[in-house]
Amino acid sequence: MDYPLPLVTVDAVLLTLRAGVLEIALHQRDRAPFKDAMALPGGVVHVDEDASTDASVRRVLRDKTGFEPRYLEQLQVFSGPSRDPRKWSLSVSYVALVPAAELEAATQAGFRFVSVDALPPLAFDHAGIVAAAVARVRGKSSYSTLPFFLLPERFTLTELQHTYEAILQTRLEKSNFRRKMEAWDVLEATEDYVVGAQRPARLYRLKDFTLFDRSVG
């Protein structure tokens, strides 16, 4: 017996931090459905080319942004008969965290950066995908090094604290935050400093850019 096949796609929520605001990269669709609407970068799974949906989303991001994010995590599956007017569809969604300079340099014309808390109308069910991605990132940031992936390779402790504060939407006490980072033992001091109006600030880097999760083990 033949069964109708669903439309299978992948979509990526590209999160970055600019001027202390958590933002996503959106692009304007150039075809129906939802022509001219803002949307997440995504595409149809190529069954003759992609070994998995992970391979699909990396291919799509290479095609549309010219790079692959350092941190990319599968979020969840969104599915149903009404999310796409073409047919019953499912999207395997992903969330990526990318430093602003890296994402700005990679994204092509037609991409816009908007605050996750001030989204324009989006195509399909992409607003729901963004909401799920933001909830995931904010939830995991309280106990992991996930926010590090929004920073360049080297950063000051103040920049790191401000990144956590922007994601968690709360002020963190400086000494407590630094004791927490010391207890996690994930930072490595470099020999370089940033010279500003106040005393020079040492630059640090993450010892290992695999995700450190203190809820495990």
Secondary structure, 3 states (H helix, E strand, C coil): CCCCCCEEEEEEEEEEEECCEEEEEEEECCCCCCCCCEECCEEECCCCCCCCHHHHHHHHHHHHHCCCCCEEEEEEEEEECCCCCCCCEEEEEEEEECCHHHHHHHCCCCEEEEECCCCCCECCCHHHHHHHHHHHHHHHHCCECHHHHHCCCCECHHHHHHHHHHHHCCCCCHHHHHHHHHHHCCEEEEEEEECCCCCCEEEEEECCCCCCECCCC
